[in-house]
Amino acid sequence: MGILTSTVALLAIPGASAQLNQLAKAAGKLYFGSATDNGELSDTAYVNILKDSNMFGQITPGNGQKWQYTEPSQGSFSYTSGDQIVDFAKANDQIVRCHTLVWYSQLPSWGADGSWSTSQLTSIINTHIANEVGHYKGQCYSWDVVNEALNEDGTYRDSVFYKVLGDSYIPIAFKAADAADPDAKLYYNDYNIEGAGAKQQAAAKIVKLVKDAGARIDGVGMQAHLIVGSVPSQSDLESAMESYLSAGVIELAYTELDIRFNSLPASDSGLQQQAGDYETVTKACLAVDACVGITIWDYTDKYSWIPSVFNGAGAALLWDENFSEKPAYSTVSSVLQAAATGAAGVTSTAKSTVQASTTPATSAKPTASSGDCAISQWGQCGGEGFTGCTACASGYTCSYSNDYYSQCL
Ligand SMILES: *[C@@H]1O[C@H](CO)[C@@H](O)[C@H](O)[C@H]1NC(C)=O
């Protein structure tokens, strides 16, 4: 918990030219970070900013750890893309938010189209997570274990996972991730859960669902893909964070922040509005101790995902397409600097003081059974922390892969 307490007094206050991660840390946060992607790493001008750990203390792989890349055919794993980003971060003394394990999108066709039985899909999830989290064990500050399980009205998305397993796929995924890397923080991650609403309430229920199932969930990741002029108020942002802490997580993060214009080009006054919107989000994170950091979803408009997904929209980030810092950059920097020096402007507007709760609940785990069960080929059947069935279906043997993972082969 030490990382969540304010360390302002212990750190030298960076000077006026200090950069975002330095300032965020001096203000008591764990990091200021950016997502990146493999194709961009050949752009020298881009890399020169990204690799500076004073600017970005944390990196998120935008795509390389997604299921379509890591298990393109069943039981066959590839970590080339993910490793490139993780190795980049390591080489530059940056921590990694690993992203993401169970998501309805960017699934390989074999997984998305399968008409699986409940036991088959449970085994597929367990195998995928055990392999991927096992591969990155010790290298991820956190994992986005389940991504975007909710519709806008707070009901569950009709993904292959939900169709076959109902909401039980969520605790199944968290248990598998916990077993494979007990030290990584485990997050539920979604968008449009930053302010009040049906989806925010449903995200808080997911926290309870996972905990009630006896699984570990440490954090809620608020993606924060926002729109200029339509950002929730600071107090609404803080209230949503408070709802997740009340539901039982111990930390929070803005994990994919960008604030887009719906039409371009942006005017000067629009850029000022965008700066104010970034200020609101930054101040909300600063005001809540449990908010460990902010990650922007890439740092330059040159490599933003927005124009390819939202027609005509863009200019959502802190640097423009030519790597010039925008007004929003200066504002975020000033707000962090003010917090680092204890100046005005970073007080909570929430009614009550938000504090990280004590320790995560350690519910009793069910004991392993080998009675009536039978794990199919590729499924997990053992490993440290594993509490499921340990018997393989006829014709398969439970084979040791590593201390955290045995599978039926
Ligand atoms: C980036 O540079 C190009 C070439 O000089 C210019 O046409 C463009 O307007 C610049 N973009 C911004 C946002 O200033």
Ligand as a Chemical Component Dictionary entry (heavy atoms), coordinates in Angstrom:
data_LIG
# 
_chem_comp.id                   LIG 
_chem_comp.type                 NON-POLYMER 
_chem_comp.pdbx_formal_charge   0 
_chem_comp.three_letter_code    LIG 
# 
loop_
_chem_comp_atom.comp_id 
_chem_comp_atom.atom_id 
_chem_comp_atom.alt_atom_id 
_chem_comp_atom.type_symbol 
_chem_comp_atom.charge 
_chem_comp_atom.model_Cartn_x 
_chem_comp_atom.model_Cartn_y 
_chem_comp_atom.model_Cartn_z 
_chem_comp_atom.pdbx_ordinal 
LIG C1 C1 C 0 1.962  19.554 -39.207 1  
LIG O1 O1 O 0 2.897  19.884 -40.223 2  
LIG C2 C2 C 0 2.339  19.903 -41.535 3  
LIG C3 C3 C 0 3.487  20.167 -42.508 4  
LIG O2 O2 O 0 4.184  21.307 -42.135 5  
LIG C4 C4 C 0 1.256  20.964 -41.610 6  
LIG O3 O3 O 0 0.665  20.974 -42.892 7  
LIG C5 C5 C 0 0.182  20.653 -40.569 8  
LIG O4 O4 O 0 -0.807 21.665 -40.535 9  
LIG C6 C6 C 0 0.809  20.527 -39.186 10 
LIG N1 N1 N 0 -0.202 20.085 -38.241 11 
LIG C7 C7 C 0 -0.572 20.820 -37.199 12 
LIG C8 C8 C 0 -1.637 20.250 -36.324 13 
LIG O5 O5 O 0 -0.106 21.903 -36.931 14 
# 
loop_
_chem_comp_bond.comp_id 
_chem_comp_bond.atom_id_1 
_chem_comp_bond.atom_id_2 
_chem_comp_bond.value_order 
_chem_comp_bond.pdbx_ordinal 
LIG C1 O1 SING 1  
LIG C1 C6 SING 2  
LIG O1 C2 SING 3  
LIG C2 C3 SING 4  
LIG C2 C4 SING 5  
LIG C3 O2 SING 6  
LIG C4 O3 SING 7  
LIG C4 C5 SING 8  
LIG C5 O4 SING 9  
LIG C5 C6 SING 10 
LIG C6 N1 SING 11 
LIG N1 C7 SING 12 
LIG C7 C8 SING 13 
LIG C7 O5 DOUB 14 
# 
